[in-house]
Every structure is written in C-alpha cells, then in structure tokens.
C-alpha cells in the first residue's frame, strides 16, 4: 500500500516549468531519497508536498487522502513536514 502517491505533478513559475509530470509511489516502510543538481526542482517538490505551493497540474495522495490545496498547518498535522 502506498503511503504517498504523486500523479502528474507539474509546477510552473511564469514561463518556467520547474516540475513536469512527476509520478511517484512510496510504500509504507520504504526509505526514499530525492537527489539532483541545483535547480532540478527538489525544493519545489517538497514545497508542494508540505502545502507551501499548490501544484499547477496533477495531484497527490497521502494515506489515500487527496491533498489538493490543503494548507500547510493541516499537512503538518497529518504528518508531513520538513526541516531546514
């Protein structure tokens, strides 16, 4: 069972497409890393997952719940958070 599922996640800033159709499934108990060079969209993806940004396209599910436009404080209460 997937704990986190992303389907077609895309993000645009003006004319710049930072993420383009990201699909991802993370299963319970799985350890997963996001790597890439500067400017690859890693922080943008985390900002979408934590509710800081709302994806331009696509949607994601956390424990089978649609996370469309969920504000950051609710995302944190559900157990998705980041640290700096």
N, C-alpha and C positions, 0 to 999 in steps of 0.2 A: 504494500500500500504506500502510495506517495504521500509524503508529508508536505512537500512543496512541489507545485506543478506550474510551469510557465508555458504559455501558448501564444506565440506570435508577438512577443513583447518588442515594441519599437518605441523610440523616443527621438523627437526632433526638437531642435532649438533653432528657430528661424529656418534657414535653409540647410542647416547641418543635421544629418541623421546620425545620431550618436549610437543608437542600437537599432538593429534591423532584423526583426523576426526571430527573436530568441525563444527557443523551445528547450525546456529542461524539466527533468523529473528527479527529485531527491527522495529516496526511500527512508523509512524510519531506521535509525541506527547507522546510517551512512555518513561518512565524513567526506565533505566535498570542498574543493578549493576553486577560486576564480583567479586566474593569472593572466597577465598580458602586459604589454608595454604601456607607457604613459599615453593617455588619450584613447585607449581601447574601449572605454565605457564601463569599467569595473565600478567606479564610484556611482555613476549614473544608475547602474543596475541596482546597487544597494540602496540608493535613494528612492527608487521605485518600490523596492521590497519593504522599506520602512515607512512609506507613505509621505516622504518629503516631496517627491514628484509623483504625478499621475502619468502613466504611460500614454503616449499618443495613440498607440494601437495595441491590441492584444489584451490579455487578462491573465491573472494568476490566482491560484488557489492555495490556501494554507489549511491543511487538515480538511479538505473537501469544501471549504467555505470560499466563495468568490470574494476576492479582495479588491473590488472595484471602488475606487475613491474612498477608501477607509482612512480616516485621519490618523496621523502619527501616534497620538496618545492611545487610540484603540488598538493599533497594530502592536504597540509595545505591551499592552495588557494581554494580548493574545500570545505573546512570547517571542516576537520578532523584534530585535533591537540591534543596534550597532554601537561600537565604542571607537573613540578616536585615539 
